Structure formats: C-alpha cells, structure tokens
C-alpha cells in the first residue's frame, strides 16, 4: 500500500485532530517565527530543519514555576545568553523581550505550579551541519503544569550511584546545550541500578555533577563544599545554597574525591525544583546515619524561602 500524499490543509487538520501526550501537561507555548503564544498543546511543534532538532545545535534553560512566580528568572536568562554566546548563536530578539515572553507564557498557561522550558536553536534553513544554513536563530518557550514535590521527598532523601559516564569536557560543560545524550545515559543508568540519580566524575577522580543537578558535601570538618564548575554546569540553586550556607558556616569550592563522599557528614543535591535534598545512600552505603541531616533540612527551607521571595510574579 502506497504512503498517503495529502494536501497542506489535510495535514493541518490532522495535526489539530491528533491527540498528544503534551495535552496532559503543556499549558502554553511561544514560537518566535510566529511571534505569539498558543495554548493548544496539539500544535506544539518544532520544524525538522531547525538545527536544534537534527544537530542538537542549541541551548536551553529549565525554570520552576511556584506560587504563581517564575523562580530565578534573571539568573536563567543570563545563563541562556551565556550559552548562546558560547555557541555563537545570536538571539532573534532582545533578552529583555525573552524575559517578558517567559512571564506572558506562564501567565497564559495559568498554572500556579509547574515549569518553563526555554530553547534557543541555530534556526531553520537546512538539514546539513553548517550554521550558515540558518540565517535567523529560533526561540521557543513552553510552560507546563505540575505539582510541588511531596514533603516526603525531602524527609526521606534520595539514593545515588557512581556513573560510568565521564564528566563532560570543559568546553561543553559550560554550555547548557540541547545535546544531552550523556545526561540521558546517566538517567538510564540510575534507573537500571534502582537509584534516583547517578553521579559523574572526571578522569582524575574528582566529583562533577548529577544528570540534571549539582552536588556537594558537608565534609568531615563540617565545611560546605562544592566542586569546581570546570567539568560541571554552574547551577543557579547550588550557587544560592553556597551563599546561604556562608551566613552560618564555612564554605569552600575545591576538588572533591569519591572517598570524601563516604566520609562526609552530608551529601547534597541542588536544583531549582529539588532545592536541596539529601543523598542518604551512595553506592549502596549509608552517608552518615543514612537519613537527611541538619543542613539538608535547613538549606531546603532557606532556599525555598529565598526562591519565592526573589521569584518574579506573573
């Protein structure tokens, strides 16, 4: 049987009539080439000739929406600009306008809690690899609904393993690129091992990051320690955690070896959604008493408070 050939109007109708899983969570989205916001998730599409799709030539940011606020908006916009500059992508509109689009899209979506995803690609223009094919960069913003984590998430903590996937090279680690295959492999690895997250190390044995979050320790001397961000993306929440911790304890940024994790008083994971959560077991062994300890609890509350206080309402 021959593959059907249909008209453009029939194609458009099929797109409108085809159910999509995104309808269950996407509340609104913006596409720069159209220059408007839409709330019909069935129409959420990215052109296949955008190098963002077939080359992973682009960058992104994931933001949390909580209590009708976009959290750490300016920090994420600044990092998007940094990543785009590293890739040599010129934004198709001013970043001040991108900031407003995020707020307008979140407002149009109407979800008090959820997330926003910003994607900037090389743009439409060809199926090759050369950036010259793409005269104008692309930008997309997607708002989604969701629920805040259950309090038990922080009360119980999470588990982790050592990843077989090496830390990213410095020239890639500093870009929040849409080419996320190493992170995908890490997520698969954690699932296969029955833990929540896997943790990468560099070739010298130094701690790097989790698949979509930063990690740090409260070492045996009660010092809050983050690893250098040479082989990991500098997380906005990890940096906030460090600035908060500095108000009541000593902090450092330095190389961390694996053996220090087993000796640590606490092993912590940082992200905008997770804020600060204790990793209570690593490689099947307890960290300290194997339960969330004082700093994990304290930092989670203080981080969330600051995220809400500094969040941008819509």
N, C-alpha and C positions, 0 to 999 in steps of 0.2 A: 504494500500500500504506500502510495506516494505521500511525502510530508506535505501537509496543507500549506498553501500560499494564500494569505489573507490580506485584505486592504488595511490601510492605516486606521480607518475608522473602526474596523472589526477588531484590530489589535488593541486600540484604546478601550473599546468596550470590554474585551477580555481582561485587560488589566483591572478595570473597575469592578468586574464581576468575580475575579479570582480571590478567594479568601487567603489571608496571610496571617501567619503567627504574630506578626508585628502588631496586628489589631488588638492583641491582648495586653500590650504594654506601651506602645508608642502613642503619645498623646498629641504631638505636633512636630512639624519639621520645617526647616527653611532650606532652600537651594538658591545659591547666588545667581545661577544662569536664568532663573525665573524671577528672582528678586521678591519673593513673597513667602508667607507661611501658609501651610496647609495642615489640616487636622485629620485627613483621611489616610490612615496608615497603608491602605492598599496601593497608594500612589507613591510610596516611599521607594525610590529607585535611584541608582547611580549609573550614568552612561558607561557602557563597557569600554569605550575608547578613552575614558579618563584614566591616565596612567596611575592614579590612585588605586584602581581596580586590578589591572593586569601586570603592574610592575611593583606595587607597594610603594610607589613614589609619592609619599605624602607624610603628613604628621597629624596627630590628634591630641585631644585632651578629654579626660573623663571628669565630670564635675558632679557633685552631690547636691541634690535639692532637699532641703529640710525646713519644715515650718515656714513654707512659702518664701524661702530665701535660697539664693544660689550661693553656695559656700566657696570661699577662696576664689572668687571670680577674677579679681585682678591678677592674682598670682598665676592662675591658669592661662589667662590671656597673655601675660608676659612670657610664660614658657612656650605657648604656641608660637608667639612671634620669634622667640629664640630658635625653636626647632625649624621653623620655616626659613629663617635666615641661614642656618647651617646647611639646609638643603638647597639654598639658592632659589627658593620659591618666593615670588613677590605676591603678597596678598592682593586679592582682587578688589578689596575695599579697605578703608582705614580701620585700624584695630579698635578705635573708639566706636565705630559703627558695628563691628563684630560684637563688642561688649553689649550694645543695646539690643542687637538681634537675639543674643542669648536670653536676655531678660524678657523680651517680647515673645519669644518662642515658649519659654517656661510659663509665662502668663497665659498664652493661648492654650497651652496644654491643660492648665488648671489643676495640676496635681500638687498638693502641698508637700508631698514626699516623693522622691524619685531620683532621676539623674538627667544629665545633659551630656551629649557627646558632640564634640566639635571636630570636624575633619577638614583638612585643607590639602588638596591634591595638586599635582602638576597641572592638571586640567585635561580637557578634551582635545582630541586632534589626531590621534593615530594609534596604531597597535604595535609600533616599534618601541625602541628604548630611549631614543634621543629626546631630551627635553625640548628641543627645537620644534618638535611636532605640536607642542601645546602653547599657543600664544597667550592664553589667559588662564591663570590658576583657578581652581574650583574651591568652593567653601560650602559646607553643609553643617547644619545644627539640628540635632534630634533630641527632643525631650521625651522622657519616658516616666511612667508612674512606677511606684514601688513602695515598700513598707520599710520602716526603720528596722534594723536588726533586733531580734528578740533579746531582752536583757540577759538571757541565759548564755548568749554568745560570749559576753564578757565575763560572766560568772564562772563559766566552765573553762574558757580558754580554748586554744586550738593545738593541733599536732603538726609536726613538720619532719621532713627528711632532707638528707643531703641530695642535691641534684647531680645527675651525671652530665647535665648540660652546662658547659663552661660559661662563665660570666662574659658579657658582651665586650668587644673591643672598645677602647675609649672613644674612637671616632663615631661609633654607633650608640654607645651607652648614653651620650649626652643629648641624643635626639629622641623624642617620643615619636618614633616612626611607626607607620602603619604596617611595616614589615615585622610582624610579631611572632614569627614561627618559633624562635627559641622559647618564648613565653608560653606558647601553645604546648610545646613539648613538655615544659615544666608542669603545666596544669595536668596533662595526661599522665605524667609520671607520678604526681601526687595521688591522683585518683587510683592508679594501678596499685600503689603501695598502701592505699587505705588511710592516707593522712590528708590534712586540709591544704597544706602548701609544701612546696619543695624550695630549697634554698640553694642559690648558686654561689660558687667560689671561683676565684681566678686561678691561673696556673701556678701561682706561688702559695696557694692555700689560704688566701685571705677572703673573708666574708664579703659578699657583694649584695645580693638582694633576693627577694621572692619574685614570683612571676609578675605580680601587679602591685607590689608593695615594697616598702623599705623595712629593714630590720635593724635592731640594735640590741645592746645588752646593758644591764646594770651589773658591772663586773664584781669580782670578789672583794674589791676595795670600796664598794658602794659608789662607783663612779658611773654616770650615764655616758655610754659610749656609742657613737655612730661610726660606721666605716666610712672611709674616704669615698667620695662620689665619683672617683675616676672610672670605675667599672660598673657604676650603677647610676640610674637617673636620680637627680636630687629631688626628693619628694617634698611637696609643699607641707604636708602634715608632719613628716619627720623633722623638718626644719622648725616648724611650730612647736613640736614636742620638745626639741632641744632648747628653744628659747624659754619655754615654760619651766623646764627642769632646772635651768640655770638660776632660777629665782630661789631654789631651795636646796640645791645640791651641786656638786662639782660635775662638770661635763667635759667630754673630750671628743675629738674627731681623729681617728687613727686606724691603722690596720688591725683587724681582729682575726685571730686564728681560731680554727674549729675547737681546739681544746679549751679555749676560754668560754665557749658556749656551755660546755659541760660543767665548768667551774662557776658559772655566773649565778648571781642571786636571782636574776630575772632575764628572760629572753623575750623581746618585744617586737611586735609587728605594727607598722604605721601605715595608714591610708585614710583618705578623706571619708570613705564610708565606714571603715572599721575603727577609725580614730586611733586608739591604742588598745591592742589586745595581747594578752599573754600567750606565748607559746609554752605550754606546760610540759610537753614531751617532744624530744628531738631524737631521731634515730632510735625510737623505742625506749629511750631512757628519760627519767624524770629530770626536769630542770628544778633544782632546789627541792621543794616539797611536792612538786607536780600539780600545783594549783596556782591560780592568779594571786600575786602578792601585792604588797602595798603600793608600789609605784605604778604598776599596771592600772590599778583601780583609780588612783589619784590622777594620773595623767589622762585617762579616758574622760573623766568628769571635767577636768580643766580644759582639755582640748575641745570637747563638745561645746562647753560654755563659750569659749572664745570663737569657735566656728560660727555659732549662732549670733553672738554679739557683733561679729565683723561681717556676717553674711549680708548679701545685697538683696533686699526685698523686691518682689515683683508684684 
